[in-house]
Amino acid sequence: MLFAVRSAGALHRLLDVLPVFDGDERIVSRFTLVPGSDFDVDALAVLERSGARLVNWQDIPHRTFDLVLTASPKGALGALRGPRVLLPHGAGFNKSIAGEGSARLPSGLDPHFLLEGGRPWADLHALAHGDQLDRLAEHCPPAAARATVVGDPTLDRVLASGAHRDGYRAALGTGERRLVVLTSTWGPESLLARRPELPAALAAGLPHDAYQLALVLHPNEHSRIGAYDLSRHLAPALDAGTILAAPHEEWAALLVACDAVITDHGSTALYAAALGRPVIGAYDGGSELIPGTPMADLLEQAPRLTGPASLAEALRAAAGQDSRKFADAAFDLPGRSLSRLRDELYRLLGIPPRPAPVRPRALPAPRGPARRPAAHAVRARVAGDRVGVERFPAFTSEPAHHVAAEFPDASGRQMQNAAVVWRRSRPAPSAPHTSAWTAAGWTARVLDEWPGCRTAAAVLTPERCLVRHRSGGVFGVRVEPCRRDGRILRADPAAVISAIHAWLGAAPGRTVPASLVCEVGPLSVRVVLAAADAPDLDYEL
């Protein structure tokens, strides 16, 4: 059996179909790279890493296969010998690309790509929804005669992974924050092409303890730009903690984990809609989106994001709308695609399938952010013993009460400008010879080395800190977790340290013991300040 791959995006769709053949030792898989795509580099790299067996394209005309599967109608597919199957690629046919095939037709419906010598080259054209079959019959009747609706294997993986949502959020370090995912398709009308500044602008304008941001790019953008330049172009957003999803599987896990999606006209948002996630539009219009398609209808209803300041209102508006109906117009047979595909593919093979049940594989847990902010601009509100803080990346234009910097990751300039300097304890080293600061020693050193620093603090555990204030002395801090609906919720102790700094500065001469309520993002946590004890003072960092 041959998997014919033209791009990384098409390869990912094919990989989602593989469970159809699980447990069948009769099936021998081979992969080939169909030449002609500008986006094939990453596909080759994925195949080489996977250990898959490759067949050189030059050898293809000399071989016949029992079954050929592809997820793109483009390329010299007529050279592939054997029964050929065209699988779903993306959530329907929502956009057309200028300069390709027939005007205003997506490739999956275009006779230019679907016919060879006036006849369909595919023996089976698998579709995700009955409406797609109707559209195919309108634009390419010969191909429609060989088409059937099977559903969408990628959607079924997303739906089957819903029970893992808490685990995905834990892996991402989301906590009680709102995880907002930006999705961008590829091409000149994409969000990344038209609004490249938006990820950094959102990161700079949203409170770090209330929101977590992630960016999902079309695999073609990963292939076109490359990991090195992507990391460089997106550096301000990534430095602020924005997560850049890997193009295979991780993007889907982020949709399961997220609280809302901001999207251009790419169809990724329809998978989020199938999960009932609120969808916010950020498409500036153009010629690619086809009117009357599920994605066009979704964007027509969705509230529009104009900038970071409009996000809160857009989230409220999107939460009041039901996006599932647009997904229902793009996907039929949810949860049944693999069993339907197995029946069709084994029919073409001419052998019965193995009796073992077939089911989609749950998505693996995503990675957490590659970077986290090394310094924050902190807003503070002090009302008696209640303190609220909002932290933003240090490069924000938002007005701030003080700058808080994390040692040793903050730059020298950030350390010089910081009123609060803090660090987290590290795991005990395994080496036999060690040297470590105590919390008391390190906090004293910070105040000696950086005259502008007013508060130095060591985070010992998620619930314990040692804080040294230039005029208020040294004391221990206990951060009590929140308990809500049977769960234990914790705020970042570094945010609590900034709240304590603001409280001490609001009324000089305040002393411990004291008890505060700190409002950090969606949480209100009780914080107890007391004289530092020996275990905290001598804690090895």
Phi, psi and omega in degrees: 000136184246132171257115182263116190247129179252329182211168179298319180298318178294322178299316181300323178294320179295321181296329179290345180269343187306325180302342176305328186255009180302138176080005182251101182288351179284340184270123176244120186263137172227151181237148172221152180259115180285121184288161172113351181265144174283355189237033186265352186298311182292329178297316179297319180296318179298316181296319180294322179289331187284342185084008179293149177276129184253148173244125178296140181301328180296336181271349186301316183297345183260005184232149175241137183244154179286336179200140178235125179243137175216157179240015176222135180277002187265156178102177184278063186285344176295343178284349183277122184259124182134168176302130187245137183235129174257116185264163179300142179227098183089174185271070176092192185241085189253345185219155175238152183248124181299141177084004179242129172054220181276144182297136174063023175237132173291153186299328182290350178241004192266119176305332179303326181259337188265344182245148175225115186065030179083359181240148178295133177280338181270134175282336177218128176248102184274132183237161184265343186207150180298327178297327177294324177295319178297318180292323178295319178297327179290318188263333183212075184304321180300321178290324180297331180294340180250015185257153174211155180267124180240348188094194185232111180299326179293318176302318182295327174296318180298312181294322181290345183264004185302325181291346181269007187303313181299320179294320177296317180293325176295318179296327180279347184072032186286321185062223180266009178289160173275121176270116181248124182254127172266131178241136180229130172281196180247164177102177188291342180260007183287160178302317183293326179286321186270329183228060183297340181277350188297315180303315180291324179295320177293317179299323182284333187259354182251137179299130185298328183271358178250333184227145167237136183249146173220154182235125177247117179252147174302142179306329179298326178290321174300317181290319184291315186272319182091151185298322183297308182289327176301314180298323180287314181298322186263012187307314181301316179292317181294321178297332179276003177102002177296138180266128173259113185288141170293150188285346179246123174072313186298324179301321182288322176298325178293324176295321177297320185281338194282168175255340180194160181231137170250127191222153165270215184267008176288150190279358178306323183298337179292331175291321175295321178298323179297334176273357181082016180284141175298141182237132180241135183271142175220036180260130185266014178084166181157199186257352187281320184289129183270121180301147177083356177277163180304321181290322177296319180293322178297315181292330178295326179275326191295141172297154187255138175268123176260337180177178182305323183294338182267000187294315183301316179292321178296321177297318179297317181293318181293326180295336180273003182246151178259110182272351185297330183297331179285325174293323179298333178279352181249335186231126170256164171055048180301135180083358186239004189295319184293320179293322177294317180295320180301316179301315183290318184289320178289333174297316178292326178288335180078024177226155178282147176288160173294152185285350182299142178294151178248134180212152180291150178274136176296147180290141175291158180296140178284165174277153173285178180300139179291333179224158172226155185302132177271346178209148180232145163268125192245125168271148179217143175233122182243122176227091184067237180262016176247126184231129174248138178231146171231126182250136179233159174303151185299335182276003182295156173266000179294141176296146186223152175281319179199169173254134176243129185238141179263126175271137006258013189280334181293151178287165178301321180294319178296321177296320180294327183272353189276133170275337179236127175237132184216163175212159175260148176291155180251156176300150180299132181289154179267351181293147181288331179256122185225161174213125185217144172287147164276160179300320179295316181294318183291317180296324176294319179298319181300314181293331176287319188277330182239095184300333181282348181282133179256331183225127174243139185214148174241125175274112184273315177215174177300345182240359183229137176221156168244126185240133175238119180253142188300325179246345184264355178088194183246139182205161177267151182232133173242123181255112182279133178289156173277148173238122185213122175053041177081008179242155175253125185240135181236140172271158176294121180302332179297325176292323178296322178300318177296324178295318178297318178302315180295322180294317179294323182284339183289333181213087181307143180099357177297144184230169176255156007285154179205159178230129182239160166246119182253126178260113184233108183058229181276002186251147169240116185241144176274136183234128181249125177255133181211167177303138182293137177258169185301317180301323178286316181299322185264007182299129182277126181267000000 
